[in-house]
């Protein structure tokens, strides 16, 4: 493990505002006379050439009527021979004179429609709302402390294009102490740029300038002051921004400056830090009954065994990397109190029974740990300690009262836990202090919010859909096969059939578990996905590699991470680590034809689409698209490669090739597409495409498309919105004519209706399920085609054939 961790939230570096204000754009409280940037300043032709280049840049930005880019910011640090990179981080600017703009940086969105500045910062459920002057100034963005910090993510590096667009014609190098040098030209993706180095008091800034347009292609920010302020954090550091797709004076749609706010969100005149999270509900409560097996001595560890002692229980598992990262700190605490018979420290293993005791012990031996290990064989961690994520640390006082709970890895565990134990030994009631402190913090937050509140966003009226009474199909006949009601809160379905094997049915349960059912509907396994406490998932994807090894992905739209699992649902990866505007869709597909599927990730906001290996390495990123609402996968080409087809609330589909390069857009005239599905329904290329279009909230139409974007058919869904997550379109196989099984589209309506469409879009049947839908699938059960449906309370399967 390296001595530092680089991310846009963790790397604590500080470029001063003074440098960005005084060097990036030389301005101040007192107006300064304009300088003739074209006039020679020195007898140094290199410096004069550099000055002319930057002068042309300043002139181009100040005279531009509009500007937009798809910017990306990167931080790269190296320490002790190990290199880590954070990025790409959002760093996008859209601008139109005199005072309309939209910026995205590190998950922050700030925008002006010409009348009001509105801004949101991740983790803060408030909308900053301020009037905007007739000519937008950087002060509009920097006036709010939390917004200013969010836009720089602690780096104090803020959007050079916007500074140029809103400032005067001054650039670094015009200051009295700055020195300009024109460096040799260099390329970014086969495009040649002039480079100018501006050396000032804070270090060196390098500007990459397109000689044809005078647009900035890249800015390398100074790091000398950061390294001095953060000694020992890194041996070397680089911070740079790429302004991909930068262009002047294109027509920008008015929609780009429209702010989409959730209903009833608080509007504030100043942003407030988020309210403190509440302590665990267990704090201050008497611990429930528990009994753990001691692996290093005979007997059980239960409430009676620790009565009169300060007992520390650290819950872990052999697969939990963060647990082992924190154990050395816990070992130090154990050693510190080893001779105190009033203190007991236990590492509570929560592995499943399939992990034997020897493997548990070996994991500690390999890590050179001497902590006492106990095993929780009956899931007391959930019943008595409410453990929802690992590691979880629980401290109980001598009376059996839970005094302290901490979830997750804490690098400061040793001093913090030592203090907790010492104070409990002194008789302090830490639980009472914790609860009182939280109440005081909550009251202060509510008072501050009330003072800053100026109103709320208007509520958008969402058409409510009533669940229709159950009805029977008219052409298809459903014969009951089985019903499973022993699955808690059934969610989406994932059904697949291996050659010569019975279908495997996976079902999301309670948004955190997986239930596996056999072809007879019996629940044969329940799997806890071991997700973080605050995370739930609503969608499942699966794929196999060339060797037949299967992988699963679980995720939910708008959440921050997807979760990758192996064939046994063992966790392999949580991605990404950096903050963003939320996931929109995830697919598993082998785009490059190498036999190994990639994870394709679509994002809300401006992150675009990323391709990620199964080991978590980002293979490519395409940030040209905003709000990529859905991904579909094309047929394989002759060389085995495929395209990712991207829908993003526009009237076109954007194909991305296996390297992430955007291909010619597929225009869909007169339709705004928010979802796209691809499936081989007729057994011959190309795949069939089904898109979803919406003209207003709750009004959805399914559209069949060909590869050129022509509409082949359309079929409206009942009006309204689903209350539960569900796949609106599912490909399957059911009888269509003469009992022959063919590919079909299954459409899930918010009124519980199920529409069955043939590959050509013709309606085969429509009926009402009568219960709120959470998932639909088809499979071959008992040798015949079957329909499987999950609802809020159960999952059912029917054999399907044509009416006689």
C-alpha positions as a printed Julia matrix, in Angstrom:
804×3 Matrix{Float64}:
   0.0     0.0     0.0
   1.49    3.34   -0.97
   1.84    6.19    1.5
  -0.7     8.3    -0.3
  -4.03    7.91   -2.06
  -4.89   10.07   -5.04
  -8.48   10.93   -5.84
 -10.37   14.12   -6.41
 -11.69   13.85   -2.85
  -8.7    12.43   -1.02
  -5.58   14.12   -2.37
  -5.29   17.21   -0.2
  -3.43   19.74   -2.3
  -3.92   23.46   -2.42
  -3.36   25.74   -5.36
  -3.97   29.2    -3.98
  -6.79   31.38   -5.23
  -4.24   34.23   -5.33
  -2.33   32.46   -8.08
  -5.38   31.71  -10.18
  -6.78   35.22   -9.73
  -3.49   37.06  -10.0
  -1.54   34.96  -12.47
  -4.03   33.0   -14.57
  -5.93   36.23  -15.18
  -4.21   39.36  -13.92
  -7.0    41.41  -12.37
  -7.71   43.15   -9.1
  -9.85   45.61   -7.24
  -8.28   48.58   -9.08
  -8.76   48.67  -12.86
  -5.5    48.45  -14.77
  -4.78   50.05  -18.14
  -4.96   47.68  -21.08
  -1.64   46.65  -22.51
  -0.71   46.31  -26.12
  -0.02   42.61  -26.12
   1.34   42.7   -29.65
   4.07   45.26  -28.87
   7.52   43.83  -28.12
   8.36   43.79  -24.4
  11.88   42.53  -24.38
  14.72   41.83  -26.68
  14.12   38.1   -26.18
  12.38   36.82  -29.34
  11.27   33.61  -27.57
   9.52   35.55  -24.81
   7.97   37.93  -27.33
   6.66   35.02  -29.38
   5.18   33.45  -26.25
   3.58   36.79  -25.35
   2.0    37.08  -28.79
   0.58   33.55  -28.54
  -1.05   34.21  -25.18
  -2.24   37.6   -26.36
  -3.99   35.95  -29.28
  -5.6    33.46  -26.88
  -6.89   36.25  -24.67
  -8.26   38.12  -27.68
  -9.98   35.02  -29.07
 -11.76   34.18  -25.81
 -12.77   37.76  -25.03
 -14.31   38.24  -28.47
 -16.05   34.84  -28.72
 -19.84   34.94  -28.72
 -20.05   31.4   -27.36
 -17.78   28.57  -26.23
 -18.15   24.92  -25.25
 -15.87   22.02  -24.45
 -15.88   18.55  -22.89
 -13.09   19.17  -20.4
 -11.32   16.61  -18.26
  -8.99   17.19  -15.31
  -6.34   14.72  -14.17
  -4.13   14.44  -11.09
  -1.12   12.13  -11.23
   1.12   11.56   -8.22
   4.09    9.27   -7.6
   5.5     8.2    -4.26
   8.04    5.51   -3.49
   7.93    4.33   -7.09
   4.16    3.88   -7.14
   2.05    6.02   -9.46
  -1.64    6.76   -9.05
  -3.9     8.82  -11.29
  -7.23   10.44  -10.59
  -9.26   11.2   -13.66
 -10.83   12.02  -15.87
 -12.74   14.36  -13.58
 -15.52   16.52  -14.99
 -14.19   19.89  -16.1
 -16.62   21.15  -18.71
 -17.62   24.68  -19.7
 -20.47   25.94  -21.89
 -20.8    29.73  -22.29
 -22.89   32.23  -24.23
 -22.63   35.98  -23.92
 -23.5    38.0   -22.05
 -24.34   35.9   -18.98
 -25.43   32.37  -19.75
 -23.18   29.48  -18.79
 -23.08   25.91  -17.57
 -20.08   24.32  -15.85
 -19.48   20.81  -14.57
 -16.53   20.1   -12.31
 -16.07   17.17   -9.9
 -19.81   16.44   -9.83
 -20.72   20.1    -9.22
 -23.15   21.68  -11.66
 -23.4    25.48  -11.8
 -25.36   27.3   -14.45
 -26.95   30.58  -15.37
 -29.93   31.08  -17.66
 -29.22   34.8   -17.77
 -31.38   35.61  -14.77
 -30.44   33.23  -11.96
 -27.36   31.28  -10.98
 -28.29   27.81   -9.77
 -25.78   25.31   -8.46
 -25.74   21.88   -6.84
 -22.85   20.19   -5.04
 -22.68   16.4    -4.52
 -23.74   15.33   -1.05
 -25.62   18.57   -0.38
 -29.35   18.4    -1.04
 -29.77   22.14   -1.59
 -29.9    24.32   -4.68
 -27.95   27.56   -4.51
 -30.03   30.28   -6.16
 -28.62   33.77   -6.73
 -29.31   36.63   -9.14
 -26.81   37.03  -11.97
 -25.43   40.36  -13.13
 -25.95   41.51  -16.7
 -22.36   40.49  -17.44
 -21.35   37.31  -15.68
 -18.26   37.51  -13.48
 -16.15   34.81  -11.84
 -17.22   36.32   -8.52
 -20.69   34.92   -9.21
 -19.19   31.45   -8.82
 -16.66   32.2    -6.12
 -18.95   34.13   -3.8
 -20.24   30.94   -2.15
 -17.52   29.13   -0.21
 -18.91   25.6    -0.61
 -19.54   26.08   -4.33
 -16.02   27.46   -4.84
 -14.49   24.53   -2.96
 -16.66   22.06   -4.85
 -15.66   23.42   -8.24
 -12.0    22.87   -7.37
 -12.47   19.72   -5.25
  -9.81   20.96   -2.85
  -7.35   21.6    -5.68
  -8.24   25.28   -6.14
  -7.98   24.8    -9.9
 -10.95   26.49  -11.5
 -11.96   26.46  -15.13
  -9.43   28.57  -17.11
 -11.79   28.88  -20.13
 -14.49   30.53  -18.04
 -11.95   32.87  -16.49
 -10.81   33.9   -19.95
 -14.36   34.32  -21.18
 -15.43   36.44  -18.21
 -12.19   38.36  -17.52
 -10.05   40.89  -19.35
  -7.37   40.12  -21.91
  -4.64   39.49  -19.36
  -2.95   36.09  -19.0
  -0.03   34.81  -16.93
   3.21   36.22  -18.14
   2.03   39.82  -18.14
   2.67   40.11  -14.41
   5.89   41.88  -13.4
   7.42   38.76  -11.83
   6.32   36.18  -14.4
   8.6    34.87  -17.13
   7.36   33.52  -20.48
   9.02   30.88  -22.6
   7.76   29.36  -25.82
   8.41   25.64  -25.62
   8.64   23.29  -28.57
   5.36   22.31  -30.21
   3.78   19.01  -29.13
   0.87   16.8   -30.12
  -2.31   15.57  -28.44
  -4.0    12.83  -30.49
  -2.16   13.77  -33.7
  -3.01   17.48  -33.32
  -0.1    19.92  -32.97
  -0.18   22.67  -30.34
   2.02   25.63  -29.5
   3.18   25.48  -25.88
   3.89   28.46  -23.66
   5.37   28.18  -20.18
   4.5    30.95  -17.71
   6.78   30.85  -14.66
   5.55   32.82  -11.67
   5.78   32.83   -7.89
   3.55   29.74   -7.57
   5.42   27.72  -10.16
   5.13   26.98  -13.85
   1.93   26.87  -15.9
   2.06   25.41  -19.4
  -0.57   26.39  -21.97
  -1.21   24.25  -25.05
  -2.65   26.49  -27.77
  -4.23   25.48  -31.08
  -2.38   27.69  -33.61
  -5.36   27.77  -35.98
  -8.13   28.73  -33.51
  -6.21   30.04  -30.46
  -8.24   27.64  -28.3
  -6.65   26.07  -25.24
  -6.25   22.34  -25.73
  -4.53   21.68  -22.42
  -3.36   23.51  -19.31
  -0.69   22.07  -17.01
  -1.08   23.66  -13.59
   1.78   24.63  -11.23
   2.61   22.12   -8.52
   5.75   23.47   -6.84
   3.86   25.27   -4.09
   1.7    22.2    -3.47
   4.71   19.95   -2.95
   6.16   22.45   -0.49
   2.9    22.71    1.43
   2.42   18.93    1.48
   5.9    17.56    2.32
   6.19   13.82    2.03
   2.82   13.36    0.31
   4.33   12.72   -3.11
   7.71   12.63   -4.83
   6.22   14.06   -8.0
   2.86   15.54   -8.95
   1.12   16.56  -12.16
  -2.2    18.35  -12.54
  -3.54   19.07  -16.0
  -6.79   19.7   -17.84
  -7.68   18.68  -21.4
 -10.36   20.74  -23.12
 -11.61   18.19  -25.63
 -14.0    19.34  -28.32
 -13.35   23.02  -27.53
 -14.95   25.34  -30.06
 -16.04   28.95  -30.45
 -19.25   30.47  -31.77
 -21.33   27.35  -32.42
 -25.07   27.71  -31.85
 -25.87   26.44  -28.35
 -29.37   25.15  -27.7
 -31.29   27.01  -25.01
 -31.87   23.67  -23.29
 -28.18   23.62  -22.35
 -28.85   26.38  -19.82
 -32.05   24.92  -18.38
 -31.77   23.69  -14.83
 -33.53   20.41  -14.1
 -34.32   20.29  -10.39
 -36.05   17.58   -8.37
 -39.47   18.53   -6.95
 -39.6    20.31   -3.6
 -35.81   20.72   -3.38
 -34.78   23.55   -1.03
 -33.57   26.75   -2.71
 -30.98   28.58   -0.62
 -29.08   31.87   -0.78
 -25.98   30.13    0.58
 -25.01   26.47    0.61
 -24.73   24.71    3.96
 -22.61   21.67    4.75
 -24.78   18.53    4.88
 -26.34   17.71    8.24
 -24.32   15.27   10.33
 -25.31   11.64    9.79
 -27.18   10.15   12.73
 -25.31    7.71   14.95
 -26.16    4.05   14.74
 -29.6     3.36   16.25
 -27.83    0.81   18.47
 -25.84    3.47   20.32
 -27.17    3.67   23.89
 -29.07    0.37   23.56
 -28.42   -2.86   25.43
 -26.77   -5.4    23.16
 -28.93   -8.31   22.06
 -28.19  -11.96   22.68
 -25.11  -13.31   20.89
 -22.69  -16.24   21.1
 -19.45  -16.56   19.11
 -17.12  -19.58   18.85
 -13.56  -18.84   20.02
 -11.09  -20.32   17.51
  -7.99  -20.14   19.72
  -9.49  -21.62   22.86
 -12.47  -23.72   23.83
 -15.75  -22.11   24.72
 -18.07  -19.37   23.6
 -17.88  -15.59   23.8
 -21.28  -14.26   24.8
 -22.76  -11.43   26.84
 -21.92  -13.1    30.13
 -18.27  -13.62   29.11
 -17.71   -9.89   28.6
 -19.87   -8.56   31.42
 -17.91   -6.01   33.44
 -15.47   -5.42   30.58
 -15.11   -2.91   27.79
 -15.56   -5.26   24.83
 -14.5    -4.42   21.27
 -15.98   -6.49   18.43
 -14.52   -5.94   14.96
 -16.66   -7.72   12.33
 -14.77   -8.92    9.24
 -14.53  -11.63    6.56
 -11.65  -13.25    4.71
 -12.65  -11.56    1.43
 -12.76   -8.04    2.95
  -9.67   -6.09    1.86
 -10.48   -3.0     3.96
 -10.77   -5.25    7.04
  -7.17   -6.4     6.65
  -6.07   -2.87    5.89
  -7.38   -1.82    9.3
  -6.27   -4.82   11.36
  -2.73   -3.55   12.05
  -4.25   -0.56   13.85
  -6.58   -2.83   15.81
  -3.6    -5.05   16.67
  -1.86   -2.03   18.22
  -4.92   -1.32   20.36
  -5.09   -4.97   21.45
  -1.4    -4.96   22.39
  -1.84   -1.73   24.35
  -4.56   -3.24   26.57
  -3.33   -6.86   26.55
  -2.58   -6.8    30.29
  -5.85   -5.12   31.28
  -8.42   -7.72   32.3
 -11.15   -5.06   31.99
 -10.7    -4.85   28.21
 -11.49   -7.54   25.61
 -10.86   -7.24   21.86
 -12.23   -9.76   19.35
 -12.08  -10.08   15.58
 -15.48  -11.55   14.68
 -15.36  -13.57   11.47
 -18.64  -13.45    9.51
 -17.68  -15.8     6.66
 -20.16  -18.37    5.42
 -19.93  -21.92    6.73
 -18.22  -23.02    3.51
 -15.06  -21.22    4.71
 -13.46  -23.58    7.21
 -11.76  -22.58   10.45
  -8.28  -23.36    9.16
  -8.69  -20.94    6.26
  -9.84  -18.24    8.67
  -6.79  -18.78   10.89
  -4.42  -18.91    7.89
  -5.65  -15.51    6.69
  -4.56  -14.05   10.04
  -1.25  -15.91   10.06
  -0.45  -14.64    6.56
  -1.11  -11.08    7.75
   0.99  -11.65   10.9
  -1.94  -10.85   13.19
  -2.31  -12.11   16.76
  -5.82  -10.87   17.45
  -8.28  -13.25   19.11
 -10.6   -14.67   16.45
 -14.19  -15.68   17.11
 -16.66  -16.99   14.54
 -20.24  -15.9    14.12
 -21.91  -19.07   12.92
 -25.52  -17.99   13.41
 -25.48  -14.44   11.98
 -25.66  -12.72   15.36
 -23.82   -9.87   13.62
 -27.11   -9.0    11.92
 -29.49   -9.87   14.74
 -27.71   -8.25   17.68
 -25.26   -5.81   16.06
 -27.11   -4.73   12.87
 -23.97   -5.15   10.77
 -24.66   -4.02    7.2
 -21.15   -3.53    5.89
 -17.62   -4.65    6.66
 -15.6    -3.77    8.58
 -17.9    -2.71   11.44
 -16.53   -1.92   14.9
 -18.8    -2.11   17.96
 -17.73   -1.21   21.51
 -19.79   -2.32   24.52
 -19.33   -1.13   28.09
 -19.25   -3.3    31.2
 -23.05   -3.14   31.53
 -23.7    -4.46   28.03
 -24.61   -1.04   26.58
 -23.43   -0.29   23.04
 -21.35    2.86   23.4
 -19.64    3.25   20.04
 -20.2     2.04   16.44
 -18.02    2.73   13.41
 -18.54    1.36    9.88
 -15.7     1.19    7.35
 -11.93    1.52    7.34
 -10.53    4.28    9.56
  -6.8     5.1     9.25
  -7.02    6.89   12.63
  -8.51    3.89   14.42
  -5.64    3.4    16.88
  -5.81    6.81   18.63
  -9.59    7.08   18.35
 -10.34    3.61   19.72
  -7.74    4.01   22.47
  -9.49    7.2    23.58
 -12.89    5.48   23.53
 -11.64    2.6    25.69
  -9.88    4.91   28.16
 -12.98    7.07   28.58
 -15.23    4.05   29.1
 -12.81    2.68   31.7
 -13.13    6.07   33.43
 -16.88    5.6    33.58
 -17.95    8.04   30.88
 -21.27    7.52   29.09
 -20.09    8.08   25.52
 -23.43    7.0    24.04
 -25.24    9.78   25.88
 -22.63   12.32   24.78
 -22.87   11.12   21.17
 -26.65   11.37   21.07
 -26.7    14.81   22.71
 -24.0    16.13   20.38
 -25.88   14.9    17.32
 -29.11   16.52   18.49
 -27.3    19.84   19.0
 -25.73   19.62   15.53
 -29.04   18.74   13.93
 -30.82   21.65   15.61
 -28.1    24.08   14.47
 -28.32   22.78   10.9
 -32.09   23.24   10.82
 -31.76   26.77   12.17
 -29.09   27.63    9.6
 -31.15   26.1     6.79
 -34.22   28.05    7.84
 -32.18   31.26    7.68
 -30.73   30.44    4.24
 -33.96   29.07    2.72
 -35.66   31.19    0.06
 -38.21   28.63   -1.16
 -38.51   25.26   -2.88
 -38.73   24.06   -6.47
 -42.23   23.58   -7.79
 -43.58   20.08   -7.75
 -43.94   18.41  -11.13
 -47.25   16.61  -11.26
 -46.53   13.01  -12.17
 -49.38   11.09  -13.77
 -50.4     8.35  -11.39
 -51.14    4.96  -12.86
 -53.76    2.73  -11.27
 -53.07   -0.99  -11.18
 -55.64   -2.54  -13.5
 -57.72   -5.56  -12.54
 -56.3    -8.86  -13.66
 -57.29  -10.0   -17.14
 -56.48  -13.06  -19.23
 -54.68  -13.09  -22.58
 -56.87  -13.45  -25.66
 -54.51  -15.38  -27.95
 -52.09  -16.94  -25.49
 -53.07  -19.42  -22.81
 -51.31  -19.35  -19.42
 -51.17  -22.55  -17.37
 -49.81  -22.11  -13.8
 -46.52  -23.89  -13.12
 -45.49  -22.6    -9.7
 -45.55  -19.68   -7.28
 -42.74  -18.64   -4.93
 -43.71  -16.36   -2.05
 -40.73  -16.9     0.25
 -38.59  -14.18   -1.34
 -38.61  -10.84    0.44
 -39.48   -7.8    -1.73
 -38.9    -9.43   -5.15
 -37.22   -7.19   -7.71
 -35.87   -7.56  -11.22
 -35.32  -10.97  -12.81
 -32.29  -12.41  -14.54
 -32.88  -15.73  -16.32
 -30.4   -17.56  -18.53
 -30.16  -21.04  -19.99
 -26.9   -22.94  -20.39
 -26.71  -25.67  -23.07
 -28.15  -28.96  -21.83
 -28.96  -27.5   -18.41
 -32.11  -26.34  -16.66
 -32.7   -22.56  -16.67
 -31.15  -20.57  -13.84
 -33.41  -17.92  -12.31
 -31.93  -15.11  -10.27
 -34.13  -12.59   -8.5
 -33.23   -9.4    -6.68
 -34.52   -9.39   -3.12
 -34.76   -6.37   -0.8
 -32.37   -4.51   -3.18
 -29.35   -6.1    -1.45
 -29.78   -9.86   -1.88
 -30.06  -12.44   -4.64
 -32.41  -15.39   -4.56
 -31.62  -18.31   -6.88
 -34.58  -20.42   -7.95
 -34.56  -23.73   -9.78
 -36.84  -24.53  -12.69
 -39.5   -25.75  -10.23
 -39.62  -22.41   -8.45
 -37.87  -23.59   -5.3
 -35.51  -21.11   -3.66
 -32.23  -23.04   -3.55
 -29.97  -20.23   -2.4
 -30.11  -16.75   -0.9
 -27.04  -14.59   -1.35
 -26.22  -11.43    0.57
 -24.42   -9.12   -1.87
 -22.61   -7.43    1.04
 -23.28   -3.96   -0.32
 -22.48   -0.78    1.61
 -25.19    0.17    4.07
 -26.51    3.13    2.06
 -26.53    1.29   -1.3
 -29.24   -0.75   -3.02
 -29.35   -2.21   -6.54
 -32.23   -2.65   -8.97
 -30.73   -4.11  -12.16
 -28.71   -7.2   -13.02
 -26.52   -8.02  -16.03
 -24.56  -11.16  -16.89
 -22.08  -12.41  -19.51
 -19.53  -15.16  -20.02
 -16.0   -15.07  -21.38
 -14.61  -17.32  -24.1
 -13.94  -20.04  -21.51
 -17.55  -20.04  -20.33
 -16.76  -18.33  -17.02
 -19.78  -16.27  -15.93
 -19.82  -12.81  -14.38
 -22.59  -10.68  -12.93
 -23.07   -6.94  -12.48
 -25.56   -5.34  -10.09
 -26.31   -1.61  -10.08
 -29.03    1.03   -9.8
 -29.55    4.13  -11.91
 -28.4     7.35  -10.17
 -26.22    5.39   -7.71
 -22.47    6.01   -7.5
 -21.1     2.48   -8.05
 -21.69   -0.77   -9.89
 -20.73   -4.1    -8.32
 -19.08   -6.97  -10.2
 -19.37  -10.6    -9.01
 -18.02  -13.95  -10.14
 -20.16  -16.99  -10.94
 -20.6   -17.7    -7.2
 -21.55  -14.06   -6.51
 -18.27  -13.41   -4.77
 -17.53   -9.64   -4.91
 -14.8    -8.75   -7.41
 -15.08   -5.03   -7.97
 -16.89   -1.84   -7.0
 -16.55    0.87   -9.65
 -15.87    3.8    -9.85
 -14.28    5.37   -6.77
 -14.63    9.0    -7.84
 -17.81   11.05   -7.41
 -20.05   11.81  -10.38
 -23.65   12.64  -11.28
 -24.8     9.01  -11.09
 -24.78    5.82  -13.15
 -27.43    5.55  -15.84
 -26.88    2.11  -17.39
 -24.36   -0.73  -17.33
 -23.82   -3.52  -19.85
 -21.43   -6.48  -20.02
 -20.2    -7.03  -23.57
 -17.09   -8.07  -25.51
 -16.68   -5.06  -27.81
 -13.11   -5.76  -28.93
 -13.67   -9.46  -29.69
 -10.89  -10.76  -27.45
 -13.15  -13.24  -25.66
 -13.29  -11.25  -22.42
 -16.32   -9.06  -21.72
 -15.86   -5.43  -20.71
 -18.04   -3.41  -18.35
 -19.64   -0.58  -20.3
 -20.79    2.23  -18.03
 -23.13    5.06  -18.99
 -23.46    8.12  -16.75
 -25.86   10.91  -16.05
 -24.21   14.3   -16.42
 -21.12   14.82  -18.54
 -18.97   11.77  -17.77
 -20.29   10.02  -20.89
 -19.41    6.34  -21.42
 -16.53    4.31  -20.07
 -15.2     0.84  -20.87
 -13.74   -0.96  -17.86
 -11.96   -4.29  -17.65
 -13.13   -6.94  -15.2
 -10.12   -6.04  -13.06
 -11.3    -2.43  -12.78
  -8.88   -0.83  -15.26
 -10.46    1.87  -17.41
  -9.81    0.93  -21.04
 -11.3     4.06  -22.58
 -13.59    6.98  -21.86
 -15.77    8.97  -24.24
 -17.09   12.23  -22.76
 -18.68   13.65  -25.9
 -22.15   12.57  -24.78
 -24.15   13.93  -21.85
 -26.81   11.98  -19.95
 -26.28    8.61  -21.62
 -29.6     7.12  -20.59
 -29.23    3.63  -22.05
 -26.68    1.39  -23.79
 -27.35   -1.4   -26.28
 -24.92   -3.72  -28.07
 -24.74   -4.31  -31.83
 -24.1    -7.49  -33.82
 -20.49   -8.64  -34.11
 -18.64   -7.53  -37.24
 -16.58   -9.98  -39.29
 -13.6    -9.4   -36.98
 -15.69  -10.03  -33.86
 -15.87   -6.4   -32.72
 -19.13   -4.73  -31.71
 -20.52   -1.24  -31.17
 -22.08    0.25  -28.08
 -25.24    2.09  -29.15
 -25.95    5.09  -26.91
 -29.28    6.81  -26.32
 -29.26   10.13  -24.5
 -32.59   11.95  -24.72
 -31.84   13.14  -28.25
 -33.25   12.3   -31.67
 -30.26   10.18  -32.61
 -28.26    7.14  -31.51
 -24.48    7.43  -31.16
 -22.45    4.26  -31.89
 -19.12    3.91  -30.08
 -16.59    1.44  -31.47
 -14.48   -0.98  -29.42
 -11.92    1.81  -28.81
 -14.56    4.28  -27.63
 -14.51    6.4   -30.78
 -17.85    7.9   -31.78
 -19.09    6.87  -35.22
 -21.64    8.58  -37.46
 -24.8     9.29  -35.52
 -27.98    7.4   -36.43
 -30.71   10.01  -36.78
 -34.24    9.11  -35.68
 -36.49   11.79  -37.12
 -39.11   13.3   -34.86
 -38.36   11.13  -31.83
 -36.52   11.83  -28.58
 -35.1     8.51  -27.38
 -34.42    7.79  -23.72
 -33.9     4.02  -23.92
 -32.66    1.49  -26.46
 -32.73   -2.31  -26.42
 -31.08   -4.75  -28.85
 -31.85   -8.45  -29.23
 -31.66  -11.14  -31.9
 -35.33  -12.09  -32.12
 -35.43  -13.71  -35.57
 -32.13  -15.62  -35.48
 -30.56  -13.62  -38.31
 -28.46  -10.44  -38.37
 -28.83   -7.61  -37.74
 -30.18   -7.5   -34.21
 -33.63   -6.02  -33.72
 -33.78   -2.61  -32.03
 -36.54   -1.38  -29.75
 -36.36    2.21  -28.5
 -38.48    4.16  -26.04
 -39.54    7.71  -26.72
 -41.3    10.13  -24.38
 -42.99   13.4   -25.35
 -43.86   14.28  -21.74
 -43.64   12.79  -18.26
 -45.41    9.43  -18.14
 -46.16    9.26  -21.89
 -44.01    6.52  -23.46
 -44.01    4.9   -26.91
 -42.04    1.83  -27.96
 -40.51    2.19  -31.44
 -38.93   -0.41  -33.69
 -35.84    0.82  -35.56
 -33.58   -0.47  -38.28
 -29.83    0.14  -38.52
 -30.4     3.41  -40.42
 -32.68    4.81  -37.72
 -35.9     4.4   -39.72
 -39.02    3.8   -37.63
 -40.5     0.39  -38.48
 -43.36    0.35  -35.97
 -44.56    2.05  -32.82
 -46.62    0.9   -29.89
 -47.74    3.19  -27.02
 -47.49    2.08  -23.39
 -50.22    2.97  -20.87
 -49.69    6.44  -19.39
 -48.09    6.78  -15.98
 -44.92    5.91  -14.13
 -43.82    2.72  -12.4
 -43.51    2.94   -8.62
 -40.93    0.12   -8.54
 -37.77   -0.32  -10.66
 -38.51   -2.62  -13.6
 -37.1    -3.2   -17.08
 -39.68   -1.6   -19.38
 -38.64   -3.79  -22.33
 -37.45   -7.41  -22.13
 -36.63   -9.68  -25.08
 -37.86  -13.27  -24.79
 -39.19  -16.28  -26.64
 -42.88  -17.3   -26.62
 -45.35  -19.01  -28.98
 -46.56  -16.74  -31.76
 -48.1   -18.8   -34.57
 -48.89  -22.52  -34.7
 -47.28  -22.88  -31.26
 -43.85  -22.21  -32.78
 -41.57  -20.38  -30.34
 -40.19  -17.12  -31.68
 -38.45  -14.03  -30.37
 -40.72  -11.37  -28.84
 -40.56   -8.04  -27.05
 -42.27   -7.94  -23.64
 -43.4    -4.46  -22.57
 -44.14   -3.77  -18.88
 -46.87   -1.16  -18.36
 -47.24    0.91  -15.17
 -50.85   -0.33  -14.87
 -49.52   -3.96  -14.62
 -50.2    -4.66  -18.29
 -47.91   -6.96  -20.24
 -47.76   -6.52  -24.01
 -46.25   -9.22  -26.2
 -44.94   -7.93  -29.54
 -43.52   -9.94  -32.43
 -40.16   -9.0   -33.93
 -41.95   -6.88  -36.55
 -43.83   -4.98  -33.82
 -47.21   -6.61  -34.38
 -49.2    -7.11  -31.19
 -49.48  -10.78  -30.26
 -51.33  -10.23  -27.0
 -52.0    -7.85  -24.12
 -53.24   -8.64  -20.63
 -53.17   -7.21  -17.1
 -51.2    -9.02  -14.43
 -53.18   -7.32  -11.66
 -50.18   -6.68   -9.4
 -47.4    -4.11   -9.55
 -44.67   -5.48  -11.83
 -41.01   -5.69  -10.79
 -39.68   -8.09  -13.43
 -40.57  -10.14  -16.54
 -38.67  -12.97  -18.26
 -39.18  -16.07  -20.37
 -37.59  -19.51  -20.16
 -38.08  -23.12  -21.16
 -39.65  -24.94  -18.2
 -40.84  -28.55  -18.33
 -39.81  -28.57  -21.98
 -42.19  -25.76  -22.96
 -41.97  -21.98  -23.25
 -42.86  -20.22  -20.02
 -43.49  -16.7   -18.75
 -41.99  -15.68  -15.39
 -43.22  -12.55  -13.62
 -42.16  -11.01  -10.32
 -44.33   -8.55   -8.42
 -44.05   -6.8    -5.07
 -44.95   -9.93   -3.1
 -44.18  -13.02   -5.18
 -42.8   -14.59   -8.34
 -44.91  -16.81  -10.62
 -44.33  -18.96  -13.7
 -46.8   -20.1   -16.36
 -46.52  -22.47  -19.29
 -47.49  -20.52  -22.41
 -49.21  -21.87  -25.53
 -51.71  -20.6   -28.07
 -55.43  -20.69  -27.32
 -57.14  -23.63  -28.97
